[in-house]
Amino acid sequence: MGNVLEIDRITKRFPGVVANDAVSLDVEAGEIHALVGENGSGKSTLMNIVYGLYQADSGEIRLNGERVEIDDPRDAINLGLGMVFQHFMLVDTLTVAENVILRAEPQKFRFVDYRKAEQEVARLADAYGLRIDPRAKVADISVGQEQRVEILKALYRRAKVLILDEPTAVLTPQETEELFQVMRNLREQGTTIVFITHKIKEVLAISDRVSVLRRGKLVGTRSTAETGHKELAEMMVGREVLLRVEKEPAKPGAPVAEISGLYVDDQRGTAAVKDVSLKIRQGEVVGIAGVEGNGQQELVEAITGLTTARTGKVLLHGEPIQHLGPMRIKRKGISYIPEDRHKRGLILDYNVADNLILGLHTQPPFVEHRLFRSERHIAEHARKLVEEYDIRPPNPELLMYTLSGGNQQKAIVAREFSRRPEFLICSQPTRGLDIGAIEFIHREIIRQRDRGTAILLVSAELDEILSLSDTIAVMYDGKIVAVLPAQEADERRLGYLMLGGDPHLPEGDAERGVTAT
């Protein structure tokens, strides 16, 4: 059908780094074109240039064969380009329709025609399979529905090329599959999609072609049907990637953490964790499998002191800690990788070096004579972790908000792992990370286990749970419905239990989805 978008020798430099180095690629009309690469490889920078948020130092962009100048997003929108960002830009107090039409409102007698707006949004939503109520307040809808609102905003402005920047990073597996169906609907109706991601599994599931960036350069473009996981991983990382975790059998010791009869309420005062009891032993990874929203977050926040349990106990080496604050709990040898890196893990307006000492910033060697910061020790600590964990750009003085989401996550992992904890809680530890970083963090989790750390792993990725766990606990509706050795689990059985299947059915019946009568 010909190329709708051509990027020709685009180069973009930032202080200390070449984000895009003479990148050339083309996107065909009516295709889903995946753009993949490690965190910091230049994917989002390249598309931000196409959308007018950045200006290239050199190179040119062509749409439908004609060179275009895109100085800001308004130019891009006028040319038929739309972009949906990883972090949504919606007004919570407005309705879906009001967000969609914002700054492009239909008029009637010089007033906003809200009825027409709702009708147009409903028409677009129906045409593209974007199930959503135009009158619903954004504050009351799910994350997956918020993403649909962002897509509707672009379609309302007549986008013919839609750029999706890490669109699945905040979605559950069910919402991801719904998004993929929306993308297929858009493609069938003539919309061209550029899909920025680092998840090879998703690339293979949804795209027609895939282009790989590594350290700012285009490595190559492949037809998705003619490539595979192994080739794309090697193109992204520049070496062979170990796709499965290699580990020796665990040698569990004494219990480090014990959870007994725990009840935790959510923000509405409803029980989110119901009578949960669990043990995590030295040298063991206990994985919690479950569809997100079944009490995992509330459980973790109760263990770490971020919320107070209604009843029950959390013991560390036999001593109760459930009434201690987060700082006192951390000082007892607990490290925590939070699910939400922005709210719980980082101070975005601080630099990388200061974020790498959070929680230890009042203790030696980072403080001398109980009063003064030791800039030398802080800088040495930061340089060591930036190099060891490959945080990019490798400049500890950069403010944290300037790093990509994946590199922000690396900073949290570096900080928490480097403390050599006795009890390590990992909640979605590889969310937003590329395959090379995931491989590294998986190795580090096993290394922590092998030195005797007790590890609680919460992940929405079943592959991750199965690869890393020694024991798997399945959560459904706030309860632990099954605990089984990892070697007895597989994806089908776990999926059945995660959706409320009867754990007492024979394995064959469970796999076939037979329900109890």
SULRADA-V996193 format. One record per helix or strand. SS is the DSSP state (~ for helix, > for strand). FROM is the first residue (numbers start at 1). TO is the last residue. If there is no record, write none. Layout:
ss:SS from:FROM to:TO
ss:SS from:FROM to:TO
This chain:
ss:> from:3 to:14
ss:> from:17 to:28
ss:> from:32 to:37
ss:~ from:43 to:50
ss:> from:58 to:63
ss:> from:66 to:68
ss:~ from:73 to:78
ss:> from:81 to:84
ss:> from:95 to:95
ss:~ from:96 to:101
ss:> from:107 to:108
ss:> from:111 to:112
ss:~ from:114 to:127
ss:> from:137 to:137
ss:~ from:138 to:140
ss:~ from:143 to:156
ss:> from:161 to:165
ss:~ from:173 to:188
ss:> from:192 to:197
ss:~ from:200 to:206
ss:> from:209 to:214
ss:> from:217 to:223
ss:~ from:224 to:226
ss:~ from:229 to:237
ss:> from:255 to:265
ss:> from:271 to:281
ss:> from:284 to:289
ss:~ from:296 to:303
ss:> from:311 to:316
ss:> from:319 to:320
ss:~ from:326 to:331
ss:> from:334 to:337
ss:~ from:341 to:345
ss:> from:351 to:351
ss:~ from:352 to:355
ss:> from:367 to:368
ss:> from:372 to:373
ss:~ from:375 to:388
ss:> from:399 to:399
ss:~ from:400 to:402
ss:~ from:405 to:417
ss:> from:423 to:427
ss:~ from:435 to:450
ss:> from:454 to:458
ss:~ from:462 to:468
ss:> from:471 to:476
ss:> from:479 to:485
ss:~ from:486 to:488
ss:~ from:491 to:498
ss:~ from:507 to:512
